[in-house]
Amino acid sequence: MKLYLSHYSYFLLIIITLYVGYNYYCTIYEGQDSGAFGDYNTANDASNAANNAATSGQTNSPDYCATHNKPSITSYQDAEQTTTSYPCQYANHSCTSMFASVPGSKWEYGGGGNASEEQIRKHCINCVIGSNMDGDTRQRLAQIGYDYNKTSHFASQLCDGIVAGCSNPFWFANNHSDWTHYDCKKCCGGGVCSGCSLTENLLCTILTSSVLQFFMSFFGGVECELKIEADKMMQSVSDEVDKVEKDLDPL
């Protein structure tokens, strides 16, 4: 009997294998069970956990939305009408279902669009961070080093893939996240190990590995890139047509 594994299964197997190897190495060679890991220690982990709870963690919790009277956001049209959102407002909604219907005229791939476009992007990012409906892997990666006053570069790339209608936006997002210089910048893999929890440091060590990223680049993403480039081209043509029509109106 043949065993077929999805791309997500391969990704999880890589993480599990590395995690087991990491624990073995730390226990046997480094004495990791004493709490030391470079600049990381258990005291730092407790401090970071407290800081995260005071910033991003509480806004991820459904209790935060309940106690602060933050209603659920159920569509991108709702997002257009809401200036500020919190991740917990998307806890019970699928970001894929919600933002796949965003028209190209209201989205700027790669970011840097007008205020309305960036507002929808911010909502999509918060959705990826807070949604419990689209899988734990993408949510966990979107939460790495997350600070509510900043953003998640991984989630932003994932949103590009969702809006483009990619069949598997996860691998596209991973391939374009530049973990070292963005989401993992303050974690292990980004040059600092004291700004994140042990779990985040472990994930960032994996995600910033050039060897692992080389292999993960084969898991997908090309189809998504082609879709995005096609969408950008069509939007560019549409913008030019609109411009010509406006120029001809006075005539």
C-alpha positions as CSV (number, residue, x, y, z in Angstrom):
1,M,0.0,0.0,0.0
2,K,1.4,3.4,-1.0
3,L,1.4,6.3,1.4
4,Y,0.7,9.7,0.1
5,L,1.7,12.8,2.1
6,S,0.6,16.4,1.4
7,H,3.0,19.3,1.4
8,Y,1.8,20.3,4.8
9,S,2.6,16.8,6.1
10,Y,6.1,17.0,4.7
11,F,6.5,20.4,6.4
12,L,5.3,19.1,9.7
13,L,7.6,16.0,9.4
14,I,10.6,18.3,8.9
15,I,9.7,20.4,12.0
16,I,9.1,17.3,14.1
17,T,12.4,15.7,13.0
18,L,14.3,18.8,13.7
19,Y,12.6,19.3,17.1
20,V,13.5,15.8,18.2
21,G,17.1,16.3,17.0
22,Y,17.2,19.7,18.8
23,N,16.0,18.3,22.1
24,Y,18.4,15.4,21.9
25,Y,21.4,17.6,21.1
26,C,20.5,20.1,23.9
27,T,19.9,17.4,26.5
28,I,23.0,15.3,25.7
29,Y,25.5,17.9,24.6
30,E,24.4,21.3,25.9
31,G,22.5,20.4,29.0
32,Q,19.5,22.3,27.6
33,D,17.2,21.0,30.4
34,S,19.0,23.5,32.6
35,G,17.3,26.3,30.7
36,A,20.2,27.8,28.6
37,F,20.2,28.4,24.9
38,G,22.5,31.0,23.7
39,D,21.0,34.3,24.8
40,Y,17.7,32.5,25.7
41,N,16.7,31.4,29.2
42,T,13.5,30.4,30.9
43,A,13.3,33.7,32.8
44,N,13.3,35.5,29.4
45,D,10.6,33.1,28.2
46,A,8.4,34.0,31.1
47,S,9.0,37.7,30.6
48,N,8.3,37.5,26.9
49,A,5.1,35.5,27.5
50,A,3.9,38.2,29.8
51,N,4.8,40.9,27.3
52,N,3.0,39.0,24.5
53,A,-0.1,38.6,26.7
54,A,-0.1,42.4,27.3
55,T,0.1,43.2,23.6
56,S,-0.8,40.7,20.8
57,G,-1.8,37.7,22.9
58,Q,-4.8,39.3,24.5
59,T,-6.2,40.6,21.2
60,N,-6.0,37.0,19.8
61,S,-8.2,35.7,22.6
62,P,-12.0,35.5,22.1
63,D,-12.3,36.7,25.7
64,Y,-10.7,40.0,24.7
65,C,-13.3,40.6,22.0
66,A,-16.1,39.6,24.3
67,T,-15.0,41.9,27.2
68,H,-14.2,44.8,24.9
69,N,-17.4,44.5,22.8
70,K,-15.5,43.8,19.6
71,P,-18.0,42.1,17.1
72,S,-16.9,39.5,14.6
73,I,-15.9,40.6,11.2
74,T,-17.4,38.2,8.6
75,S,-16.6,39.7,5.2
76,Y,-14.1,41.9,3.5
77,Q,-16.9,44.4,3.0
78,D,-17.2,44.6,6.8
79,A,-13.4,45.2,6.9
80,E,-13.8,48.1,4.4
81,Q,-16.1,49.8,6.8
82,T,-14.0,49.2,9.9
83,T,-10.8,51.2,10.4
84,T,-9.3,49.1,13.3
85,S,-9.6,45.4,13.8
86,Y,-8.3,42.8,16.3
87,P,-7.2,39.2,15.5
88,C,-9.8,37.8,17.8
89,Q,-12.6,39.3,15.6
90,Y,-11.8,36.6,13.0
91,A,-11.4,33.6,15.4
92,N,-14.4,31.7,13.9
93,H,-14.1,32.7,10.3
94,S,-12.0,31.5,7.4
95,C,-9.7,34.1,5.9
96,T,-9.6,32.1,2.6
97,S,-13.4,32.3,2.3
98,M,-13.5,35.9,3.4
99,F,-10.7,37.6,1.4
100,A,-10.7,35.4,-1.8
101,S,-13.5,37.6,-3.1
102,V,-11.6,40.9,-2.8
103,P,-11.5,42.3,-6.4
104,G,-8.2,43.3,-7.9
105,S,-9.2,46.9,-8.1
106,K,-9.2,47.0,-4.3
107,W,-5.9,45.2,-3.7
108,E,-2.3,46.1,-4.3
109,Y,-0.1,43.0,-4.5
110,G,3.0,43.4,-2.3
111,G,1.5,46.3,-0.3
112,G,2.0,50.0,-0.7
113,G,-1.5,50.7,-2.1
114,N,-3.8,53.5,-1.2
115,A,-5.3,53.9,2.3
116,S,-8.4,51.8,1.5
117,E,-6.3,48.9,0.0
118,E,-3.9,48.9,2.9
119,Q,-6.8,48.9,5.3
120,I,-8.2,45.7,3.7
121,R,-4.7,44.2,3.8
122,K,-4.3,45.0,7.5
123,H,-7.7,43.3,8.2
124,C,-6.5,40.2,6.2
125,I,-3.3,40.1,8.2
126,N,-5.2,40.2,11.5
127,C,-7.5,37.5,10.2
128,V,-4.6,35.1,9.4
129,I,-3.2,35.8,12.9
130,G,-6.5,35.3,14.7
131,S,-8.5,32.7,12.7
132,N,-8.9,29.2,14.1
133,M,-10.5,28.0,10.9
134,D,-7.6,27.8,8.4
135,G,-5.1,25.5,10.1
136,D,-2.8,25.9,13.1
137,T,0.4,26.0,11.0
138,R,-0.3,29.3,9.2
139,Q,-1.7,30.9,12.3
140,R,1.3,29.9,14.4
141,L,3.7,31.2,11.8
142,A,1.8,34.5,11.5
143,Q,2.0,35.0,15.2
144,I,5.9,34.7,15.4
145,G,7.2,37.8,17.1
146,Y,3.8,39.5,16.5
147,D,3.3,42.9,18.0
148,Y,-0.1,44.5,17.4
149,N,1.5,47.8,16.6
150,K,3.4,46.2,13.8
151,T,2.5,43.4,11.4
152,S,3.2,39.9,10.1
153,H,5.1,39.8,6.8
154,F,4.3,36.1,6.4
155,A,0.5,36.9,6.8
156,S,0.8,39.7,4.3
157,Q,2.3,37.4,1.7
158,L,-0.3,34.8,2.4
159,C,-3.0,37.4,1.8
160,D,-1.6,38.1,-1.6
161,G,-2.0,34.4,-2.4
162,I,-5.5,34.2,-1.0
163,V,-6.7,37.2,-3.0
164,A,-5.1,35.8,-6.2
165,G,-7.0,32.6,-5.7
166,C,-4.0,30.4,-5.4
167,S,-4.6,26.7,-4.7
168,N,-1.9,26.7,-2.1
169,P,-0.9,30.2,-0.9
170,F,1.0,28.8,2.1
171,W,4.1,27.9,0.2
172,F,4.1,31.1,-1.8
173,A,4.0,33.0,1.4
174,N,6.9,31.0,2.9
175,N,9.0,31.5,-0.2
176,H,8.5,35.3,-0.1
177,S,8.6,35.9,3.7
178,D,12.3,36.7,4.0
179,W,12.1,35.5,7.6
180,T,15.6,36.7,8.6
181,H,14.8,40.3,7.9
182,Y,11.2,40.5,8.8
183,D,9.2,38.2,11.2
184,C,12.2,36.4,12.7
185,K,14.4,39.6,12.9
186,K,14.2,39.6,16.7
187,C,14.4,35.8,17.1
188,C,17.0,33.1,16.7
189,G,17.8,33.0,13.0
190,G,17.6,36.8,12.8
191,G,20.6,37.4,14.9
192,V,18.9,37.8,18.3
193,C,17.5,35.1,20.6
194,S,16.2,37.1,23.5
195,G,13.2,38.7,21.9
196,C,11.0,35.6,21.4
197,S,9.7,32.6,23.2
198,L,11.5,29.2,22.9
199,T,8.9,28.0,20.4
200,E,9.3,31.1,18.3
201,N,13.1,30.8,18.4
202,L,12.9,27.1,17.4
203,L,10.5,27.9,14.5
204,C,12.7,30.8,13.3
205,T,15.8,28.6,13.5
206,I,14.1,26.3,11.1
207,L,12.5,29.0,8.9
208,T,15.8,30.9,8.4
209,S,17.8,27.8,7.4
210,S,18.9,28.3,3.8
211,V,19.1,24.5,3.3
212,L,15.6,23.9,4.5
213,Q,14.2,26.8,2.5
214,F,15.9,25.5,-0.6
215,F,14.0,22.2,-0.3
216,M,10.7,23.9,0.8
217,S,11.0,26.1,-2.3
218,F,10.1,23.0,-4.4
219,F,6.9,22.4,-2.5
220,G,5.0,25.0,-4.5
221,G,4.5,28.7,-5.2
222,V,5.1,28.9,-8.9
223,E,1.4,28.6,-9.8
224,C,0.7,31.4,-7.3
225,E,3.3,33.7,-8.7
226,L,1.9,33.3,-12.2
227,K,-1.6,34.0,-11.0
228,I,-0.4,37.2,-9.2
229,E,1.5,38.4,-12.2
230,A,-1.5,37.8,-14.4
231,D,-3.7,39.7,-12.0
232,K,-1.3,42.6,-11.9
233,M,-1.2,42.8,-15.7
234,M,-4.9,42.7,-16.0
235,Q,-5.3,45.4,-13.4
236,S,-2.7,47.5,-15.1
237,V,-4.6,47.2,-18.4
238,S,-7.9,48.1,-16.6
239,D,-6.3,51.2,-15.0
240,E,-5.0,52.4,-18.4
241,V,-8.4,51.9,-20.0
242,D,-10.0,53.9,-17.1
243,K,-7.5,56.6,-17.6
244,V,-8.1,56.9,-21.3
245,E,-11.9,57.0,-20.7
246,K,-11.5,59.9,-18.2
247,D,-9.3,61.8,-20.7
248,L,-11.9,61.4,-23.4
249,D,-14.9,62.4,-21.2
250,P,-14.4,66.2,-21.7
251,L,-14.4,65.7,-25.4
